[in-house]
Amino acid sequence: MNHPLAALRMAGLSGAEALWLVEGSSLGRLVYPQRGQTVVRPARHVWECGCLIVRAPVQAAVVREAVTYQVDDIRVAPGTGWTVTLSGPAEVIADPDEAGHYRRTLTGWTHGPHDTVLRLHLKTVSGFRLIRVEA
């Protein structure tokens, strides 16, 4: 049985609402350039002390400049949800005690030299909410 699809519309989110949605989630994607290509890695995050702390399976050496972090919650069946994109400079958390705390707090994807904890200093935040428009 086919159901007619409702029209979908994207509505912009305010920066405060976008950050609130990111705070309530824990899973996202880290996007960064490497050797002339864009690389996407799954990541876990937590919002602490005005910065986004991200644990992702990346080598610390590749994170030299600004990165992008994407978080979303899209519900396919009802056709609703949201998506938020955050970007800014990233720094590797080098202090072993602080990095150890976040490794215990954030579930990792891999363990070893490719599992890095980063602190993102956000410069831009943008987001959209996917809304069903009844005809």
C-alpha positions, 0 to 999 in steps of 0.5 A, a space after each residue: 500500500 502506497 502512502 502519499 508523501 508529505 512535502 518536506 521543508 527545511 527550516 533554519 535553527 538558531 545557534 542556541 537551539 543547534 547547540 542544545 540539540 548537539 548537547 543532547 546527542 553523543 554521536 557524530 561525524 568528524 570531517 577534515 581534509 587529508 592529502 587533498 581529499 575529504 575524510 569522514 570518520 565516526 566520532 563521539 562527543 561531549 560538550 564541556 567548558 564551552 568547547 566540543 570534545 570529540 573522540 574519533 579514529 584519526 591520527 593526531 598528525 592529520 588534524 592541523 587546521 579547522 575541522 567540521 563536525 556533523 551531528 544529525 537525527 533524521 527519522 526516515 519513516 515520519 520524515 522529520 529530524 534535524 542536522 547541525 554542522 559545527 566548524 572551527 579549529 581543533 587541538 589534540 588534547 595532549 595532557 595524558 590525565 585529561 585525555 584519559 578522562 575523555 577516553 574513559 567517558 567517551 566510547 571509542 571506535 578503535 583503540 591505539 594510535 589512531 584514536 584521538 581526543 580533540 577539543 574543537 573551538 567552534 567558530 560557526 554553527 549552522 543547523 536545519 530542522 526537517 519538517 513535514 508540510 501537510 498538503 
